[in-house]
Amino acid sequence: MTRKVSTKVQAGPRNPFSWGLDTWKEIAPDFWPGNGDQGRWVVRAYRDELIECGAISRVGKKIIVFGAGYTRWLARRTSRVKEFTSNNPAMRVGAKLIGRGKAERAQP
């Protein structure tokens, strides 16, 4: 008897339609940054990009995050991962510091 194996790709966290910054932790905890305080910082720092992607809107005094637009904005930023250089020298590309003790690191 042969067993049928599913070829479906596991989906990530389900994307809520929308949420407010104050309810981020309750409604969309799986979406970076996962809480309203850090979400406010993201909205302040990337407001123009988020608006361009249709990720945020304002209703009265409340900022609303649209899941589809926010996901689109995050996806646009994936190309920046290649450019990322860590402040930790041991994580930099070509670093030969991993696995060496302090005394060895001090010597060229």
MODELLER restraints for C-alpha pairs under 7 A, 6 or more apart:
rsr = mdl.restraints
at = mdl.atoms
rsr.add(forms.Gaussian(group=physical.xy_distance, feature=features.Distance(at['CA:13:A'], at['CA:30:A']), mean=6.52, stdev=0.5))
rsr.add(forms.Gaussian(group=physical.xy_distance, feature=features.Distance(at['CA:15:A'], at['CA:67:A']), mean=5.82, stdev=0.5))
rsr.add(forms.Gaussian(group=physical.xy_distance, feature=features.Distance(at['CA:16:A'], at['CA:28:A']), mean=6.79, stdev=0.5))
rsr.add(forms.Gaussian(group=physical.xy_distance, feature=features.Distance(at['CA:16:A'], at['CA:67:A']), mean=5.72, stdev=0.5))
rsr.add(forms.Gaussian(group=physical.xy_distance, feature=features.Distance(at['CA:17:A'], at['CA:66:A']), mean=6.02, stdev=0.5))
rsr.add(forms.Gaussian(group=physical.xy_distance, feature=features.Distance(at['CA:17:A'], at['CA:67:A']), mean=5.11, stdev=0.5))
rsr.add(forms.Gaussian(group=physical.xy_distance, feature=features.Distance(at['CA:18:A'], at['CA:64:A']), mean=6.67, stdev=0.5))
rsr.add(forms.Gaussian(group=physical.xy_distance, feature=features.Distance(at['CA:18:A'], at['CA:65:A']), mean=5.45, stdev=0.5))
rsr.add(forms.Gaussian(group=physical.xy_distance, feature=features.Distance(at['CA:18:A'], at['CA:66:A']), mean=4.38, stdev=0.5))
rsr.add(forms.Gaussian(group=physical.xy_distance, feature=features.Distance(at['CA:18:A'], at['CA:67:A']), mean=5.29, stdev=0.5))
rsr.add(forms.Gaussian(group=physical.xy_distance, feature=features.Distance(at['CA:19:A'], at['CA:27:A']), mean=6.55, stdev=0.5))
rsr.add(forms.Gaussian(group=physical.xy_distance, feature=features.Distance(at['CA:19:A'], at['CA:64:A']), mean=5.67, stdev=0.5))
rsr.add(forms.Gaussian(group=physical.xy_distance, feature=features.Distance(at['CA:19:A'], at['CA:65:A']), mean=5.39, stdev=0.5))
rsr.add(forms.Gaussian(group=physical.xy_distance, feature=features.Distance(at['CA:19:A'], at['CA:66:A']), mean=6.78, stdev=0.5))
rsr.add(forms.Gaussian(group=physical.xy_distance, feature=features.Distance(at['CA:20:A'], at['CA:62:A']), mean=6.91, stdev=0.5))
rsr.add(forms.Gaussian(group=physical.xy_distance, feature=features.Distance(at['CA:20:A'], at['CA:63:A']), mean=5.90, stdev=0.5))
rsr.add(forms.Gaussian(group=physical.xy_distance, feature=features.Distance(at['CA:20:A'], at['CA:64:A']), mean=4.54, stdev=0.5))
rsr.add(forms.Gaussian(group=physical.xy_distance, feature=features.Distance(at['CA:20:A'], at['CA:65:A']), mean=6.01, stdev=0.5))
rsr.add(forms.Gaussian(group=physical.xy_distance, feature=features.Distance(at['CA:21:A'], at['CA:36:A']), mean=4.72, stdev=0.5))
rsr.add(forms.Gaussian(group=physical.xy_distance, feature=features.Distance(at['CA:21:A'], at['CA:39:A']), mean=6.33, stdev=0.5))
rsr.add(forms.Gaussian(group=physical.xy_distance, feature=features.Distance(at['CA:21:A'], at['CA:40:A']), mean=6.65, stdev=0.5))
rsr.add(forms.Gaussian(group=physical.xy_distance, feature=features.Distance(at['CA:21:A'], at['CA:63:A']), mean=6.28, stdev=0.5))
rsr.add(forms.Gaussian(group=physical.xy_distance, feature=features.Distance(at['CA:21:A'], at['CA:64:A']), mean=6.61, stdev=0.5))
rsr.add(forms.Gaussian(group=physical.xy_distance, feature=features.Distance(at['CA:22:A'], at['CA:36:A']), mean=5.22, stdev=0.5))
rsr.add(forms.Gaussian(group=physical.xy_distance, feature=features.Distance(at['CA:23:A'], at['CA:36:A']), mean=6.68, stdev=0.5))
rsr.add(forms.Gaussian(group=physical.xy_distance, feature=features.Distance(at['CA:24:A'], at['CA:34:A']), mean=6.46, stdev=0.5))
rsr.add(forms.Gaussian(group=physical.xy_distance, feature=features.Distance(at['CA:24:A'], at['CA:35:A']), mean=5.09, stdev=0.5))
rsr.add(forms.Gaussian(group=physical.xy_distance, feature=features.Distance(at['CA:24:A'], at['CA:36:A']), mean=5.17, stdev=0.5))
rsr.add(forms.Gaussian(group=physical.xy_distance, feature=features.Distance(at['CA:25:A'], at['CA:34:A']), mean=5.65, stdev=0.5))
rsr.add(forms.Gaussian(group=physical.xy_distance, feature=features.Distance(at['CA:25:A'], at['CA:35:A']), mean=4.39, stdev=0.5))
rsr.add(forms.Gaussian(group=physical.xy_distance, feature=features.Distance(at['CA:25:A'], at['CA:36:A']), mean=6.38, stdev=0.5))
rsr.add(forms.Gaussian(group=physical.xy_distance, feature=features.Distance(at['CA:28:A'], at['CA:34:A']), mean=6.61, stdev=0.5))
rsr.add(forms.Gaussian(group=physical.xy_distance, feature=features.Distance(at['CA:29:A'], at['CA:35:A']), mean=6.49, stdev=0.5))
rsr.add(forms.Gaussian(group=physical.xy_distance, feature=features.Distance(at['CA:33:A'], at['CA:39:A']), mean=6.05, stdev=0.5))
rsr.add(forms.Gaussian(group=physical.xy_distance, feature=features.Distance(at['CA:50:A'], at['CA:56:A']), mean=6.08, stdev=0.5))
rsr.add(forms.Gaussian(group=physical.xy_distance, feature=features.Distance(at['CA:50:A'], at['CA:73:A']), mean=6.41, stdev=0.5))
rsr.add(forms.Gaussian(group=physical.xy_distance, feature=features.Distance(at['CA:53:A'], at['CA:69:A']), mean=5.41, stdev=0.5))
rsr.add(forms.Gaussian(group=physical.xy_distance, feature=features.Distance(at['CA:53:A'], at['CA:72:A']), mean=6.63, stdev=0.5))
rsr.add(forms.Gaussian(group=physical.xy_distance, feature=features.Distance(at['CA:53:A'], at['CA:73:A']), mean=5.87, stdev=0.5))
rsr.add(forms.Gaussian(group=physical.xy_distance, feature=features.Distance(at['CA:54:A'], at['CA:69:A']), mean=4.89, stdev=0.5))
rsr.add(forms.Gaussian(group=physical.xy_distance, feature=features.Distance(at['CA:55:A'], at['CA:65:A']), mean=5.61, stdev=0.5))
rsr.add(forms.Gaussian(group=physical.xy_distance, feature=features.Distance(at['CA:55:A'], at['CA:66:A']), mean=4.89, stdev=0.5))
rsr.add(forms.Gaussian(group=physical.xy_distance, feature=features.Distance(at['CA:55:A'], at['CA:67:A']), mean=6.89, stdev=0.5))
rsr.add(forms.Gaussian(group=physical.xy_distance, feature=features.Distance(at['CA:55:A'], at['CA:69:A']), mean=3.86, stdev=0.5))
rsr.add(forms.Gaussian(group=physical.xy_distance, feature=features.Distance(at['CA:55:A'], at['CA:70:A']), mean=4.55, stdev=0.5))
rsr.add(forms.Gaussian(group=physical.xy_distance, feature=features.Distance(at['CA:56:A'], at['CA:63:A']), mean=6.78, stdev=0.5))
rsr.add(forms.Gaussian(group=physical.xy_distance, feature=features.Distance(at['CA:56:A'], at['CA:64:A']), mean=5.49, stdev=0.5))
rsr.add(forms.Gaussian(group=physical.xy_distance, feature=features.Distance(at['CA:56:A'], at['CA:65:A']), mean=4.52, stdev=0.5))
rsr.add(forms.Gaussian(group=physical.xy_distance, feature=features.Distance(at['CA:56:A'], at['CA:66:A']), mean=5.83, stdev=0.5))
rsr.add(forms.Gaussian(group=physical.xy_distance, feature=features.Distance(at['CA:57:A'], at['CA:63:A']), mean=5.82, stdev=0.5))
rsr.add(forms.Gaussian(group=physical.xy_distance, feature=features.Distance(at['CA:57:A'], at['CA:64:A']), mean=5.21, stdev=0.5))
rsr.add(forms.Gaussian(group=physical.xy_distance, feature=features.Distance(at['CA:57:A'], at['CA:65:A']), mean=6.64, stdev=0.5))
rsr.add(forms.Gaussian(group=physical.xy_distance, feature=features.Distance(at['CA:58:A'], at['CA:64:A']), mean=5.89, stdev=0.5))
rsr.add(forms.Gaussian(group=physical.xy_distance, feature=features.Distance(at['CA:85:A'], at['CA:92:A']), mean=6.24, stdev=0.5))
rsr.add(forms.Gaussian(group=physical.xy_distance, feature=features.Distance(at['CA:86:A'], at['CA:92:A']), mean=6.09, stdev=0.5))
rsr.add(forms.Gaussian(group=physical.xy_distance, feature=features.Distance(at['CA:89:A'], at['CA:95:A']), mean=6.76, stdev=0.5))
rsr.add(forms.Gaussian(group=physical.xy_distance, feature=features.Distance(at['CA:90:A'], at['CA:97:A']), mean=5.29, stdev=0.5))
rsr.add(forms.Gaussian(group=physical.xy_distance, feature=features.Distance(at['CA:90:A'], at['CA:98:A']), mean=5.57, stdev=0.5))
rsr.add(forms.Gaussian(group=physical.xy_distance, feature=features.Distance(at['CA:97:A'], at['CA:105:A']), mean=6.54, stdev=0.5))
